[in-house]
Amino acid sequence: FSNTLISNSIENWIVGTIDDVEPGLVRVADNVENIEIIKY
């Protein structure tokens, strides 16, 4: 997955949700169905 992003010139990326229980953590849910990519 990361190689696909890098090959499309998207080198810095984050996937997941911000954890309210443990601030600062980004987790990838087990039931991810859609991934939205925003290129800045």
mmCIF file of the N, C-alpha and C atoms, coordinates in Angstrom:
data_MODEL
# 
_entry.id   MODEL 
# 
loop_
_atom_site.group_PDB 
_atom_site.id 
_atom_site.type_symbol 
_atom_site.label_atom_id 
_atom_site.label_alt_id 
_atom_site.label_comp_id 
_atom_site.label_asym_id 
_atom_site.label_entity_id 
_atom_site.label_seq_id 
_atom_site.pdbx_PDB_ins_code 
_atom_site.Cartn_x 
_atom_site.Cartn_y 
_atom_site.Cartn_z 
_atom_site.occupancy 
_atom_site.B_iso_or_equiv 
_atom_site.pdbx_formal_charge 
_atom_site.auth_seq_id 
_atom_site.auth_comp_id 
_atom_site.auth_asym_id 
_atom_site.auth_atom_id 
_atom_site.pdbx_PDB_model_num 
ATOM 1   N N  . PHE A 1 1  ? 0.833   -1.210 0.000  1.00 0.00 ? 1  PHE A N  1 
ATOM 2   C CA . PHE A 1 1  ? 0.000   0.000  0.000  1.00 0.00 ? 1  PHE A CA 1 
ATOM 3   C C  . PHE A 1 1  ? 0.861   1.251  0.000  1.00 0.00 ? 1  PHE A C  1 
ATOM 4   N N  . SER A 1 2  ? 1.856   1.268  0.886  1.00 0.00 ? 2  SER A N  1 
ATOM 5   C CA . SER A 1 2  ? 2.727   2.446  0.944  1.00 0.00 ? 2  SER A CA 1 
ATOM 6   C C  . SER A 1 2  ? 3.502   2.621  -0.345 1.00 0.00 ? 2  SER A C  1 
ATOM 7   N N  . ASN A 1 3  ? 3.897   1.510  -0.969 1.00 0.00 ? 3  ASN A N  1 
ATOM 8   C CA . ASN A 1 3  ? 4.615   1.603  -2.242 1.00 0.00 ? 3  ASN A CA 1 
ATOM 9   C C  . ASN A 1 3  ? 3.733   2.194  -3.332 1.00 0.00 ? 3  ASN A C  1 
ATOM 10  N N  . THR A 1 4  ? 2.441   1.854  -3.302 1.00 0.00 ? 4  THR A N  1 
ATOM 11  C CA . THR A 1 4  ? 1.500   2.418  -4.276 1.00 0.00 ? 4  THR A CA 1 
ATOM 12  C C  . THR A 1 4  ? 1.409   3.923  -4.116 1.00 0.00 ? 4  THR A C  1 
ATOM 13  N N  . LEU A 1 5  ? 1.345   4.399  -2.880 1.00 0.00 ? 5  LEU A N  1 
ATOM 14  C CA . LEU A 1 5  ? 1.274   5.840  -2.641 1.00 0.00 ? 5  LEU A CA 1 
ATOM 15  C C  . LEU A 1 5  ? 2.556   6.522  -3.087 1.00 0.00 ? 5  LEU A C  1 
ATOM 16  N N  . ILE A 1 6  ? 3.686   5.940  -2.730 1.00 0.00 ? 6  ILE A N  1 
ATOM 17  C CA . ILE A 1 6  ? 4.966   6.542  -3.091 1.00 0.00 ? 6  ILE A CA 1 
ATOM 18  C C  . ILE A 1 6  ? 5.127   6.597  -4.604 1.00 0.00 ? 6  ILE A C  1 
ATOM 19  N N  . SER A 1 7  ? 4.672   5.556  -5.301 1.00 0.00 ? 7  SER A N  1 
ATOM 20  C CA . SER A 1 7  ? 4.804   5.534  -6.758 1.00 0.00 ? 7  SER A CA 1 
ATOM 21  C C  . SER A 1 7  ? 3.912   6.566  -7.425 1.00 0.00 ? 7  SER A C  1 
ATOM 22  N N  . ASN A 1 8  ? 2.924   7.070  -6.667 1.00 0.00 ? 8  ASN A N  1 
ATOM 23  C CA . ASN A 1 8  ? 2.052   8.123  -7.182 1.00 0.00 ? 8  ASN A CA 1 
ATOM 24  C C  . ASN A 1 8  ? 2.437   9.484  -6.625 1.00 0.00 ? 8  ASN A C  1 
ATOM 25  N N  . SER A 1 9  ? 3.683   9.603  -6.184 1.00 0.00 ? 9  SER A N  1 
ATOM 26  C CA . SER A 1 9  ? 4.241   10.855 -5.668 1.00 0.00 ? 9  SER A CA 1 
ATOM 27  C C  . SER A 1 9  ? 3.547   11.336 -4.406 1.00 0.00 ? 9  SER A C  1 
ATOM 28  N N  . ILE A 1 10 ? 2.994   10.413 -3.639 1.00 0.00 ? 10 ILE A N  1 
ATOM 29  C CA . ILE A 1 10 ? 2.423   10.751 -2.336 1.00 0.00 ? 10 ILE A CA 1 
ATOM 30  C C  . ILE A 1 10 ? 3.332   10.106 -1.300 1.00 0.00 ? 10 ILE A C  1 
ATOM 31  N N  . GLU A 1 11 ? 4.284   10.894 -0.793 1.00 0.00 ? 11 GLU A N  1 
ATOM 32  C CA . GLU A 1 11 ? 5.312   10.329 0.070  1.00 0.00 ? 11 GLU A CA 1 
ATOM 33  C C  . GLU A 1 11 ? 4.963   10.425 1.553  1.00 0.00 ? 11 GLU A C  1 
ATOM 34  N N  . ASN A 1 12 ? 4.244   11.468 1.935  1.00 0.00 ? 12 ASN A N  1 
ATOM 35  C CA . ASN A 1 12 ? 3.880   11.646 3.338  1.00 0.00 ? 12 ASN A CA 1 
ATOM 36  C C  . ASN A 1 12 ? 2.390   11.382 3.483  1.00 0.00 ? 12 ASN A C  1 
ATOM 37  N N  . TRP A 1 13 ? 2.045   10.348 4.250  1.00 0.00 ? 13 TRP A N  1 
ATOM 38  C CA . TRP A 1 13 ? 0.639   9.993  4.343  1.00 0.00 ? 13 TRP A CA 1 
ATOM 39  C C  . TRP A 1 13 ? 0.334   9.422  5.718  1.00 0.00 ? 13 TRP A C  1 
ATOM 40  N N  . ILE A 1 14 ? -0.918  9.559  6.099  1.00 0.00 ? 14 ILE A N  1 
ATOM 41  C CA . ILE A 1 14 ? -1.393  9.028  7.376  1.00 0.00 ? 14 ILE A CA 1 
ATOM 42  C C  . ILE A 1 14 ? -2.725  8.343  7.106  1.00 0.00 ? 14 ILE A C  1 
ATOM 43  N N  . VAL A 1 15 ? -2.915  7.159  7.648  1.00 0.00 ? 15 VAL A N  1 
ATOM 44  C CA . VAL A 1 15 ? -4.197  6.478  7.528  1.00 0.00 ? 15 VAL A CA 1 
ATOM 45  C C  . VAL A 1 15 ? -4.637  6.082  8.930  1.00 0.00 ? 15 VAL A C  1 
ATOM 46  N N  . GLY A 1 16 ? -5.933  6.253  9.210  1.00 0.00 ? 16 GLY A N  1 
ATOM 47  C CA . GLY A 1 16 ? -6.436  5.860  10.514 1.00 0.00 ? 16 GLY A CA 1 
ATOM 48  C C  . GLY A 1 16 ? -7.284  6.945  11.144 1.00 0.00 ? 16 GLY A C  1 
ATOM 49  N N  . THR A 1 17 ? -7.527  6.787  12.434 1.00 0.00 ? 17 THR A N  1 
ATOM 50  C CA . THR A 1 17 ? -8.336  7.745  13.164 1.00 0.00 ? 17 THR A CA 1 
ATOM 51  C C  . THR A 1 17 ? -7.573  8.181  14.406 1.00 0.00 ? 17 THR A C  1 
ATOM 52  N N  . ILE A 1 18 ? -7.871  9.383  14.877 1.00 0.00 ? 18 ILE A N  1 
ATOM 53  C CA . ILE A 1 18 ? -7.234  9.871  16.096 1.00 0.00 ? 18 ILE A CA 1 
ATOM 54  C C  . ILE A 1 18 ? -7.906  9.199  17.293 1.00 0.00 ? 18 ILE A C  1 
ATOM 55  N N  . ASP A 1 19 ? -7.111  8.643  18.159 1.00 0.00 ? 19 ASP A N  1 
ATOM 56  C CA . ASP A 1 19 ? -7.609  7.905  19.314 1.00 0.00 ? 19 ASP A CA 1 
ATOM 57  C C  . ASP A 1 19 ? -7.921  8.868  20.460 1.00 0.00 ? 19 ASP A C  1 
ATOM 58  N N  . ASP A 1 20 ? -9.187  8.901  20.886 1.00 0.00 ? 20 ASP A N  1 
ATOM 59  C CA . ASP A 1 20 ? -9.586  9.780  21.987 1.00 0.00 ? 20 ASP A CA 1 
ATOM 60  C C  . ASP A 1 20 ? -9.126  9.243  23.338 1.00 0.00 ? 20 ASP A C  1 
ATOM 61  N N  . VAL A 1 21 ? -8.972  7.928  23.425 1.00 0.00 ? 21 VAL A N  1 
ATOM 62  C CA . VAL A 1 21 ? -8.578  7.323  24.691 1.00 0.00 ? 21 VAL A CA 1 
ATOM 63  C C  . VAL A 1 21 ? -7.099  7.570  24.971 1.00 0.00 ? 21 VAL A C  1 
ATOM 64  N N  . GLU A 1 22 ? -6.283  7.382  23.951 1.00 0.00 ? 22 GLU A N  1 
ATOM 65  C CA . GLU A 1 22 ? -4.849  7.625  24.085 1.00 0.00 ? 22 GLU A CA 1 
ATOM 66  C C  . GLU A 1 22 ? -4.448  8.676  23.066 1.00 0.00 ? 22 GLU A C  1 
ATOM 67  N N  . PRO A 1 23 ? -4.483  9.956  23.470 1.00 0.00 ? 23 PRO A N  1 
ATOM 68  C CA . PRO A 1 23 ? -4.196  11.050 22.542 1.00 0.00 ? 23 PRO A CA 1 
ATOM 69  C C  . PRO A 1 23 ? -2.845  10.877 21.863 1.00 0.00 ? 23 PRO A C  1 
ATOM 70  N N  . GLY A 1 24 ? -2.819  11.212 20.600 1.00 0.00 ? 24 GLY A N  1 
ATOM 71  C CA . GLY A 1 24 ? -1.569  11.145 19.867 1.00 0.00 ? 24 GLY A CA 1 
ATOM 72  C C  . GLY A 1 24 ? -1.407  9.889  19.040 1.00 0.00 ? 24 GLY A C  1 
ATOM 73  N N  . LEU A 1 25 ? -2.233  8.892  19.317 1.00 0.00 ? 25 LEU A N  1 
ATOM 74  C CA . LEU A 1 25 ? -2.116  7.649  18.565 1.00 0.00 ? 25 LEU A CA 1 
ATOM 75  C C  . LEU A 1 25 ? -2.993  7.684  17.328 1.00 0.00 ? 25 LEU A C  1 
ATOM 76  N N  . VAL A 1 26 ? -2.467  7.155  16.250 1.00 0.00 ? 26 VAL A N  1 
ATOM 77  C CA . VAL A 1 26 ? -3.260  6.995  15.036 1.00 0.00 ? 26 VAL A CA 1 
ATOM 78  C C  . VAL A 1 26 ? -3.359  5.505  14.769 1.00 0.00 ? 26 VAL A C  1 
ATOM 79  N N  . ARG A 1 27 ? -4.590  5.013  14.696 1.00 0.00 ? 27 ARG A N  1 
ATOM 80  C CA . ARG A 1 27 ? -4.781  3.580  14.521 1.00 0.00 ? 27 ARG A CA 1 
ATOM 81  C C  . ARG A 1 27 ? -5.540  3.305  13.231 1.00 0.00 ? 27 ARG A C  1 
ATOM 82  N N  . VAL A 1 28 ? -5.273  2.146  12.656 1.00 0.00 ? 28 VAL A N  1 
ATOM 83  C CA . VAL A 1 28 ? -6.008  1.712  11.471 1.00 0.00 ? 28 VAL A CA 1 
ATOM 84  C C  . VAL A 1 28 ? -7.067  0.723  11.943 1.00 0.00 ? 28 VAL A C  1 
ATOM 85  N N  . ALA A 1 29 ? -8.326  1.036  11.665 1.00 0.00 ? 29 ALA A N  1 
ATOM 86  C CA . ALA A 1 29 ? -9.418  0.180  12.106 1.00 0.00 ? 29 ALA A CA 1 
ATOM 87  C C  . ALA A 1 29 ? -9.407  -1.147 11.347 1.00 0.00 ? 29 ALA A C  1 
ATOM 88  N N  . ASP A 1 30 ? -9.954  -2.180 11.982 1.00 0.00 ? 30 ASP A N  1 
ATOM 89  C CA . ASP A 1 30 ? -10.004 -3.497 11.345 1.00 0.00 ? 30 ASP A CA 1 
ATOM 90  C C  . ASP A 1 30 ? -10.999 -3.531 10.192 1.00 0.00 ? 30 ASP A C  1 
ATOM 91  N N  . ASN A 1 31 ? -11.998 -2.647 10.249 1.00 0.00 ? 31 ASN A N  1 
ATOM 92  C CA . ASN A 1 31 ? -13.070 -2.696 9.254  1.00 0.00 ? 31 ASN A CA 1 
ATOM 93  C C  . ASN A 1 31 ? -13.010 -1.525 8.277  1.00 0.00 ? 31 ASN A C  1 
ATOM 94  N N  . VAL A 1 32 ? -11.800 -1.135 7.898  1.00 0.00 ? 32 VAL A N  1 
ATOM 95  C CA . VAL A 1 32 ? -11.651 -0.033 6.955  1.00 0.00 ? 32 VAL A CA 1 
ATOM 96  C C  . VAL A 1 32 ? -12.196 -0.450 5.595  1.00 0.00 ? 32 VAL A C  1 
ATOM 97  N N  . GLU A 1 33 ? -13.137 0.332  5.073  1.00 0.00 ? 33 GLU A N  1 
ATOM 98  C CA . GLU A 1 33 ? -13.718 0.023  3.769  1.00 0.00 ? 33 GLU A CA 1 
ATOM 99  C C  . GLU A 1 33 ? -13.294 1.036  2.721  1.00 0.00 ? 33 GLU A C  1 
ATOM 100 N N  . ASN A 1 34 ? -13.117 2.275  3.137  1.00 0.00 ? 34 ASN A N  1 
ATOM 101 C CA . ASN A 1 34 ? -12.759 3.325  2.200  1.00 0.00 ? 34 ASN A CA 1 
ATOM 102 C C  . ASN A 1 34 ? -11.539 4.072  2.699  1.00 0.00 ? 34 ASN A C  1 
ATOM 103 N N  . ILE A 1 35 ? -10.655 4.373  1.782  1.00 0.00 ? 35 ILE A N  1 
ATOM 104 C CA . ILE A 1 35 ? -9.479  5.167  2.114  1.00 0.00 ? 35 ILE A CA 1 
ATOM 105 C C  . ILE A 1 35 ? -9.512  6.420  1.262  1.00 0.00 ? 35 ILE A C  1 
ATOM 106 N N  . GLU A 1 36 ? -9.514  7.570  1.910  1.00 0.00 ? 36 GLU A N  1 
ATOM 107 C CA . GLU A 1 36 ? -9.539  8.843  1.196  1.00 0.00 ? 36 GLU A CA 1 
ATOM 108 C C  . GLU A 1 36 ? -8.130  9.409  1.173  1.00 0.00 ? 36 GLU A C  1 
ATOM 109 N N  . ILE A 1 37 ? -7.681  9.756  -0.016 1.00 0.00 ? 37 ILE A N  1 
ATOM 110 C CA . ILE A 1 37 ? -6.339  10.311 -0.166 1.00 0.00 ? 37 ILE A CA 1 
ATOM 111 C C  . ILE A 1 37 ? -6.453  11.771 -0.574 1.00 0.00 ? 37 ILE A C  1 
ATOM 112 N N  . ILE A 1 38 ? -5.868  12.643 0.231  1.00 0.00 ? 38 ILE A N  1 
ATOM 113 C CA . ILE A 1 38 ? -5.857  14.072 -0.077 1.00 0.00 ? 38 ILE A CA 1 
ATOM 114 C C  . ILE A 1 38 ? -4.410  14.477 -0.281 1.00 0.00 ? 38 ILE A C  1 
ATOM 115 N N  . LYS A 1 39 ? -4.099  14.976 -1.443 1.00 0.00 ? 39 LYS A N  1 
ATOM 116 C CA . LYS A 1 39 ? -2.727  15.379 -1.742 1.00 0.00 ? 39 LYS A CA 1 
ATOM 117 C C  . LYS A 1 39 ? -2.622  16.888 -1.599 1.00 0.00 ? 39 LYS A C  1 
ATOM 118 N N  . TYR A 1 40 ? -1.665  17.331 -0.777 1.00 0.00 ? 40 TYR A N  1 
ATOM 119 C CA . TYR A 1 40 ? -1.471  18.754 -0.545 1.00 0.00 ? 40 TYR A CA 1 
ATOM 120 C C  . TYR A 1 40 ? -0.399  19.282 -1.450 1.00 0.00 ? 40 TYR A C  1 
# 
